[in-house]
Amino acid sequence: MASRPRFYTSEEVLDEIYADPGSDFDSESSSDEIEEYHDQQSSSESSENEEVIENDNQSINNEDQRVNARGRGHNQGAARGNRAARRAIRRNRQQEDALLEIQWTSNDRQPRIPQFTARQGLQVQLPNNAGAGEYLSLFLTDEFFDLLVEQTNLYAAQYKASNPNLPPNSRASSWVETTRNEMKKFLALSFLMGVVRKPEVSDYWSTNPLLKGSIFNSVMPRNRFQSILQFLHFADNSQYNANDPNRDRLYKVRPVVQYLVSKFNSIYIPEEHISIDEELLLWKGKLLFKQYIPLKRARFGIKMFSLCETTGYLWNSYVYLGKEPDAVATDMEMVRRLGKSGAVIPRLMEGLLGKGYKLYVDNWYTSQELFSFLYSFFHLATFRTDRYKRSFIPAMSKYINS
């Protein structure tokens, strides 16, 4: 390989001129010749640097192309492997479906639908031309108001005992026990507040001509209403341990919920077609078991499982407390047998099973185990083919062909 020509720097040229008088660069050389030399040297150095840089860039590009080619080959190979695996899975599923279809027999017979035997409708006697008040009194009985009176007076006494140094002019110091009739008035005014909306509770007793015009002043004084509202309670606080990990999260309102649901069950028996689904009660406050369901209209709130009939009547319901099974009214054996979602059905249908009801649910509840359990009555549901097809066809074929 030929060696590169050596180029002198400007400092070496000057040293040569002054050190060797016989040098080609004598002292009589003109400045133009020296400048011309410098220009040639600079041009040669630039060409050499550009050539080196170009060679380096070409090497880098070649290496990048090789790396990219290896990466593309690896990715293409992986993609081919994935496609082959998916094709194999599809072939296996098609074979399984073909085997299942052989077990399925075509039959035009109507399914055996159990006869509806429940005595539906209102289970109590009402006067002719009964109004809304008579219907409301079926649910809000004297027993219900006595419960509110007892627990409210109990909490007021507990509060005064635990706070002996109350200011003499406070509402707690001047508290007197409430009665059933007064509690009815209090609840009636509370319902009316949901119809007549005002910014503040005190505005319902305002004497301002722009705000007054309701009957609140003639029913109950403002201070008495606020005093009952302060001590309104439904359960005994002394029996509640907030530090117990297995505590009932619905303890504070459990008596009222159980009472109302028992009335819903006993006063009316639903018609033949019923439905079970979850619902969301709007609640934006702080609550341990508050749920977020983006597909619901409320999105944030209290999740409930409810059984309703086609008229919209709510026959049974319970609150989801953020854990299943919860500590109240849960059949653990049913949960193990049907799963958490399937166990909702017999819990809500207690008292209706075996009477020929036609139940409608969505695909969150359906399973082979639940269908087998509910075979005693007609059950209509949607289901996901990718999730249940392989278990439903063999299980249901023996019932359809029986």
FIRO-297723 format. One record per residue (C-alpha): residue number from 1; residue in one letter; x, y, z. Coordinates in pm, 1 decimal, decimal comma. Each point is the difference from the previous one (the first is absolute). Example, Ala and Ser with C-alpha at 12.3 -4.5 7.8 and 13.67 -1.06 7.14 Angstrom:
   nr  rest         u         v         w
    1     A    1230,0    -450,0     780,0
    2     S     137,0     344,0     -66,0
//
This chain:
   nr  rest         u         v         w
    1     M       0,0       0,0       0,0
    2     A     145,7     336,7    -106,0
    3     S      88,4     233,1     284,8
    4     R    -174,3     333,6      23,5
    5     P     208,3     314,7     -92,8
    6     R     113,5     189,8     300,2
    7     F    -115,0     360,9      32,5
    8     Y     189,2     251,4     209,9
    9     T    -162,9     231,1     243,4
   10     S      60,3     373,1     -13,4
   11     E     219,8     -14,0     311,7
   12     E     223,8    -270,8    -159,2
   13     V      38,0     206,2    -318,7
   14     L     112,4     307,8     191,4
   15     D     246,0    -203,4     204,0
   16     E     143,5    -146,4    -322,2
   17     I      39,0     343,0    -158,3
   18     Y     194,6     150,3     291,0
   19     A     202,8    -315,5      78,9
   20     D     124,1     -92,3    -352,4
   21     P      93,5     290,8    -228,9
   22     G      27,3    -243,4    -294,9
   23     S    -352,4    -118,6      42,0
   24     D    -252,1      35,9    -273,8
   25     F    -174,7     249,1     225,9
   26     D     262,8     269,8       7,2
   27     S     -35,9     336,6     161,4
   28     E     -50,6     167,3    -332,2
   29     S    -321,0    -197,4     -75,9
   30     S    -288,9     229,6     -43,3
   31     S    -292,2      10,5     242,0
   32     D    -238,1     -96,2    -282,3
   33     E     178,1    -333,2     -43,9
   34     I     -26,0     -69,1     372,3
   35     E    -371,1      86,6       4,5
   36     E     -54,3    -223,8    -303,6
   37     Y     169,1    -282,3     186,6
   38     H    -220,7      50,2     303,5
   39     D    -310,0      -9,4    -220,6
   40     Q     107,7    -326,0    -161,3
   41     Q      72,1    -152,0     339,5
   42     S    -337,2     102,6     140,5
   43     S    -178,9    -134,0    -305,3
   44     S     181,3    -333,4      26,1
   45     E     -74,5     -32,3     372,6
   46     S    -370,6      77,8     -58,6
   47     S     -23,6    -258,3    -279,8
   48     E     166,2    -259,0     217,6
   49     N    -234,1      73,6     295,8
   50     E    -307,1      -9,1    -221,5
   51     E     113,7    -332,6    -145,8
   52     V      49,9    -145,7     350,1
   53     I    -340,3     131,6     120,0
   54     E    -173,2    -133,6    -310,5
   55     N     157,6    -343,0      50,9
   56     D    -107,1      -0,7     366,1
   57     N    -357,2     100,0     -86,4
   58     Q     -16,1    -272,3    -263,9
   59     S     116,5    -257,9     253,4
   60     I    -259,9     116,4     250,3
   61     N    -278,6     -13,6    -259,6
   62     N     103,2    -348,4    -106,1
   63     E      -4,8    -118,0     361,4
   64     D    -342,1     157,8      59,7
   65     Q    -136,1    -174,1    -307,3
   66     R     131,9    -333,7     120,6
   67     V    -153,8      53,1     347,8
   68     N    -332,9     103,1    -147,7
   69     A       1,8    -296,7    -233,6
   70     R      62,3    -234,4     293,1
   71     G    -281,0     170,8     200,5
   72     R    -243,6     -23,3    -288,9
   73     G      82,8    -361,3     -48,4
   74     H     -51,5     -71,5     369,3
   75     N    -334,5     187,2       9,0
   76     Q    -119,2    -166,9    -317,5
   77     G      90,9    -337,2     140,3
   78     A    -185,0      72,1     325,8
   79     A    -304,9     126,3    -190,5
   80     R      -2,6    -313,7    -214,9
   81     G      20,1    -210,7     314,3
   82     N    -289,3     188,8     162,4
   83     R    -213,8     -35,4    -309,7
   84     A      71,4    -370,0     -14,2
   85     A     -92,6     -38,2     367,7
   86     R    -327,4     187,7     -51,5
   87     R     -84,9    -215,2    -299,7
   88     A      66,0    -310,9     206,0
   89     I    -225,2     126,9     280,7
   90     R    -276,3      76,9    -250,1
   91     R      29,0    -346,0    -149,4
   92     N     -23,3    -158,2     345,1
   93     R    -305,8     209,5      85,9
   94     Q    -166,8     -90,6    -328,4
   95     Q      61,4    -365,9      69,5
   96     E    -139,6      33,6     352,5
   97     D    -305,4     186,4    -130,9
   98     A     -55,3    -269,7    -260,9
   99     L       7,3    -267,4     269,5
  100     L    -243,0     199,9     214,5
  101     E    -235,1      55,3    -291,2
  102     I     -19,8    -376,8     -44,5
  103     Q    -133,0     -26,4     355,7
  104     W    -261,4     267,6     -68,6
  105     T    -318,0    -144,7    -148,9
  106     S    -244,4     198,8    -210,0
  107     N    -346,2      -9,1     152,2
  108     D    -301,2     222,6     -57,7
  109     R    -169,0     -87,5     329,5
  110     Q     -93,8     284,1     230,4
  111     P     196,7       1,6     327,1
  112     R    -181,2    -122,3     310,0
  113     I    -103,7     320,6     177,0
  114     P    -113,2     -42,8     361,7
  115     Q    -345,9     129,2      80,1
  116     F     -19,1     333,4     180,3
  117     T    -157,2     -67,6     339,9
  118     A      67,6     316,1     204,8
  119     R    -293,7     210,0     122,3
  120     Q     112,9     330,3    -143,4
  121     G    -122,7     346,9      85,3
  122     L     -72,4     202,8     312,6
  123     Q     -17,3    -214,4     312,0
  124     V    -186,6     246,3     225,2
  125     Q    -343,0     160,1      -9,7
  126     L     -37,1     366,7     -91,9
  127     P    -309,8     220,5      -3,2
  128     N    -162,1      82,3    -330,2
  129     N     155,5     294,4    -185,8
  130     A     305,2     -10,5     228,4
  131     G     236,5     293,8     -41,1
  132     A     374,4      42,0      27,3
  133     G     -23,0      41,4     377,5
  134     E    -165,1    -340,1      47,1
  135     Y     265,4    -168,5    -212,9
  136     L     280,9     177,5     186,3
  137     S    -142,4    -108,5     335,3
  138     L      42,3    -364,0    -108,0
  139     F     377,0      45,5      15,4
  140     L      46,4     276,2     259,9
  141     T    -195,6    -148,0     286,4
  142     D      -7,9      94,3     367,6
  143     E     263,2    -267,4      58,8
  144     F     236,0     184,6    -231,5
  145     F     -53,0     336,0     173,3
  146     D      39,2    -158,0     344,2
  147     L     340,3    -132,5    -110,5
  148     L     109,6     351,0    -102,9
  149     V    -132,7     154,2     322,4
  150     E     172,4    -256,8     222,1
  151     Q     341,8      26,1    -164,6
  152     T     -10,5     380,8     -31,9
  153     N     -84,7      50,6     368,2
  154     L     265,4    -257,6      98,3
  155     Y     271,0     176,0    -200,1
  156     A     -96,2     341,1     142,8
  157     A      30,5    -137,8     354,9
  158     Q     337,7    -159,8     -79,9
  159     Y     124,5     324,0    -152,4
  160     K    -100,5     208,3     303,9
  161     A     157,3    -255,3     236,3
  162     S     331,4       7,6    -187,8
  163     N       0,4     383,0     -18,7
  164     P     -91,1     127,8     349,3
  165     N     135,8     353,0     -59,6
  166     L    -231,2     103,4    -282,2
  167     P     -78,2     371,9     -37,1
  168     P    -334,6      80,1     161,8
  169     N    -138,8     152,6    -319,7
  170     S      93,6    -289,7    -230,8
  171     R    -262,5    -217,8    -167,0
  172     A     132,6    -308,3     182,4
  173     S     -50,6     161,4     341,8
  174     S    -361,6      84,6     -76,3
  175     W     -79,2    -338,8    -154,3
  176     V    -326,3    -168,8      96,2
  177     E     -93,9    -349,1    -114,2
  178     T    -185,2     -24,5    -328,9
  179     T    -322,6    -191,0     -59,2
  180     R    -156,1    -205,7    -276,4
  181     N    -221,8     284,6    -127,5
  182     E     290,4     244,0       1,0
  183     M     217,3    -248,0    -189,0
  184     K    -271,7     -35,0    -264,0
  185     K      -2,3     377,9     -45,9
  186     F     377,4       6,4     -20,3
  187     L       5,9    -269,3    -268,5
  188     A    -280,2     168,5    -195,5
  189     L     193,4     329,3      -7,3
  190     S     313,7    -187,0    -106,8
  191     F    -187,1    -152,6    -294,7
  192     L    -141,4     341,3     -91,1
  193     M     352,7     143,5     -13,1
  194     G      70,1    -237,1    -285,7
  195     V    -283,1     159,8    -198,8
  196     V      41,4     365,4     100,7
  197     R     370,9      75,6     -40,8
  198     K     169,4     284,6     190,9
  199     P     370,2      77,3      53,3
  200     E      10,3     -52,2     378,2
  201     V    -210,5    -189,9     251,9
  202     S     -63,4     321,3     193,5
  203     D    -144,9     163,7    -314,3
  204     Y    -314,6    -213,4      34,6
  205     W     -90,0     202,4     311,3
  206     S     113,2     334,7    -142,6
  207     T    -227,8     303,5      35,7
  208     N     151,1     159,3    -308,8
  209     P    -283,2      64,9    -250,1
  210     L     214,0    -149,0    -275,8
  211     L      48,5    -331,9     186,4
  212     K    -303,5     -53,5     220,8
  213     G    -326,5    -147,9    -115,8
  214     S      18,9    -359,0     125,4
  215     I    -166,0    -173,6     295,3
  216     F     316,6     -72,5     195,2
  217     N     -57,2     271,6     262,3
  218     S    -346,7    -129,5      77,6
  219     V     112,2    -364,2      41,6
  220     M     317,5      18,9     210,6
  221     P     239,6     272,8     125,8
  222     R     331,3      23,0    -178,2
  223     N     213,0     -62,9     309,3
  224     R    -199,7    -311,4      88,8
  225     F      39,2    -141,0    -352,0
  226     Q     375,9      56,7       7,9
  227     S      21,5    -152,7     346,3
  228     I    -170,4    -322,5    -114,9
  229     L     219,3      -0,2    -310,4
  230     Q     309,1      21,8     221,3
  231     F     -92,3    -306,1     209,6
  232     L    -182,3    -208,6    -261,6
  233     H     125,0    -359,6      33,9
  234     F    -101,7    -350,6    -107,2
  235     A     229,7    -226,0     207,8
  236     D     163,1      -7,1     342,5
  237     N     355,4     138,2     -20,8
  238     S     103,6    -177,4     319,1
  239     Q     -30,8    -336,5    -178,2
  240     Y     227,1     103,1    -287,5
  241     N     375,9     -54,5      -0,8
  242     A     161,7     206,7    -274,4
  243     N     335,7    -178,2      46,6
  244     D    -137,5    -348,7     -61,7
  245     P     125,2    -117,3    -344,1
  246     N    -311,1    -220,3     -37,4
  247     R    -243,6     275,4      93,6
  248     D    -321,1      51,8    -194,2
  249     R      72,1     298,2    -223,6
  250     L    -373,5      68,7     -27,8
  251     Y     -61,3     -16,2     375,3
  252     K    -112,8     362,7      40,5
  253     V    -295,2     -46,2    -239,3
  254     R     -39,0    -378,5       7,2
  255     P    -326,2      -2,8     204,8
  256     V    -173,6     239,4    -239,7
  257     V     120,1    -186,0    -310,7
  258     Q    -109,2    -338,0     136,3
  259     Y    -338,0     137,7     105,8
  260     L     -76,8     156,8    -338,8
  261     V     115,9    -305,4    -198,6
  262     S    -216,9    -225,9     216,7
  263     K    -297,1     225,5     -79,6
  264     F      79,5     -11,2    -372,0
  265     N      -4,3    -382,6      20,5
  266     S    -317,0     -43,0     203,5
  267     I    -233,1     266,8    -139,3
  268     Y      27,5     -97,3    -365,4
  269     I      87,1    -316,7    -194,4
  270     P     154,6      67,0    -343,8
  271     E    -151,2    -120,4    -326,1
  272     E     141,3    -278,3    -214,9
  273     H     278,9     192,4    -177,9
  274     I     276,7     130,8     226,3
  275     S     351,2     134,8     -49,0
  276     I     316,7      18,8     210,3
  277     D     273,1     253,4     -62,0
  278     E     231,4     239,9     181,2
  279     E     -71,5     370,0      38,7
  280     L     193,4     301,8     126,2
  281     L    -144,1     243,2     253,4
  282     L     166,6     337,3     -51,4
  283     W     232,8      90,6     288,3
  284     K     294,4     241,0     -21,6
  285     G      88,2      16,8     368,7
  286     K     263,0    -193,1     190,7
  287     L     -94,8    -364,5      35,9
  288     L     208,3    -313,4      41,0
  289     F    -206,1    -213,5    -239,0
  290     K     -69,6     267,8    -262,3
  291     Q      37,0    -144,0    -349,9
  292     Y     108,7     142,8    -335,8
  293     I    -182,0    -143,7    -303,2
  294     P      73,5     210,9    -310,8
  295     L    -279,1    -158,7    -206,1
  296     K    -268,0     109,0     247,1
  297     R    -158,2     341,6     -19,1
  298     A      94,5      93,3     357,7
  299     R     352,9    -154,1     -30,4
  300     F      72,6      54,5     373,4
  301     G    -230,1    -137,7     264,4
  302     I    -131,9    -290,7     204,0
  303     K     -29,4    -324,6    -194,4
  304     M    -312,2    -206,4      57,7
  305     F    -126,7    -332,1    -132,2
  306     S    -375,2      13,1     -56,3
  307     L    -286,9    -219,5    -113,9
  308     C    -279,0     180,8    -182,3
  309     E    -303,2     -95,0    -205,6
  310     T    -107,7     146,3    -334,0
  311     T    -206,6     275,1     164,8
  312     G     313,9     131,5     169,1
  313     Y     -93,2    -113,9     350,6
  314     L     308,1     -77,5     209,7
  315     W     -69,2    -323,0     185,4
  316     N     340,8     -76,5     151,3
  317     S     337,2     172,5      20,6
  318     Y     324,3       8,5     194,0
  319     V     301,8     231,0       9,5
  320     Y     341,5    -109,2    -125,6
  321     L     241,1      85,2     281,2
  322     G     324,5     -18,3    -196,6
  323     K      63,6    -364,1      86,3
  324     E    -172,7    -325,0     -83,5
  325     P    -109,8    -195,4     181,6
  326     D     -94,7     256,9     263,1
  327     A     -57,9     -62,1     367,1
  328     V    -380,9       6,0     -17,9
  329     A    -242,0    -248,7    -156,6
  330     T     254,6    -177,0    -220,9
  331     D     -20,0    -372,4     -68,4
  332     M     365,7    -101,5     -28,5
  333     E     -87,7    -338,3    -145,3
  334     M    -196,7     169,1    -278,6
  335     V     293,8     229,5     -75,7
  336     R     234,1    -299,3     -33,2
  337     R    -250,6    -178,5    -220,8
  338     L    -112,0     280,6    -232,3
  339     G     274,7     260,4      34,5
  340     K     -35,7     355,7     125,1
  341     S    -216,1     118,9    -287,3
  342     G    -214,6    -313,8     -17,2
  343     A     -71,3       8,0     374,8
  344     V    -178,0     335,5     -46,5
  345     I    -291,3    -175,5    -175,0
  346     P    -119,7    -239,0     275,9
  347     R      63,3     265,5     263,9
  348     L    -236,7     246,6    -168,7
  349     M    -250,7    -267,3    -107,4
  350     E     -48,2    -149,8     343,9
  351     G    -370,7     -76,4      24,3
  352     L     -53,7      -6,0    -378,5
  353     L     193,4    -312,6     -98,9
  354     G    -199,5    -293,9    -132,0
  355     K    -305,2     208,8     -94,7
  356     G      54,4      23,0    -374,2
  357     Y     139,2     352,0     -20,8
  358     K     166,9     109,3    -322,1
  359     L     326,2     167,6      95,6
  360     Y     200,6     233,3    -224,3
  361     V     366,2      72,0      70,9
  362     D     302,0     114,2    -200,1
  363     N     320,9    -188,9     -73,1
  364     W     170,6     105,5     324,5
  365     Y    -211,2    -246,9     196,6
  366     T     -33,8    -293,3    -238,9
  367     S     200,2    -318,8      35,5
  368     Q     -47,4    -373,0     -42,6
  369     E     -25,0     -46,2     377,1
  370     L    -270,7     266,3      31,1
  371     F    -200,1    -142,1    -292,6
  372     S      11,9    -343,0     156,9
  373     F    -109,5     137,7     334,9
  374     L    -288,9     201,2    -150,0
  375     Y    -131,2    -279,3    -222,5
  376     S    -303,8     -29,1     228,3
  377     F    -141,4     313,9    -163,0
  378     F      41,0     181,8    -328,7
  379     H     315,7     209,4     -30,8
  380     L      72,8     243,3    -285,0
  381     A     341,2     159,0     -34,9
  382     T     269,0     125,2    -233,2
  383     F     340,1    -168,3       0,7
  384     R     340,9      39,4    -157,6
  385     T      79,9    -267,3    -255,9
  386     D     373,8      18,6      61,6
  387     R     -55,2     -57,9     369,2
  388     Y    -280,4    -254,2      30,3
  389     K     -49,9    -179,0    -330,0
  390     R     217,8    -297,5      86,3
  391     S    -174,5     -57,2     330,1
  392     F    -358,3      93,6     -92,0
  393     I     -51,5    -226,0    -301,3
  394     P      76,7    -332,7     174,8
  395     A    -180,1     106,0     318,6
  396     M    -315,9     135,8    -163,1
  397     S     -34,6    -277,0    -258,2
  398     K     -87,8    -254,6     266,0
  399     Y    -276,3     228,6     134,0
  400     I    -142,4      81,7    -342,8
  401     N      -2,7    -365,7    -102,8
  402     S    -143,3    -119,0     330,3
//
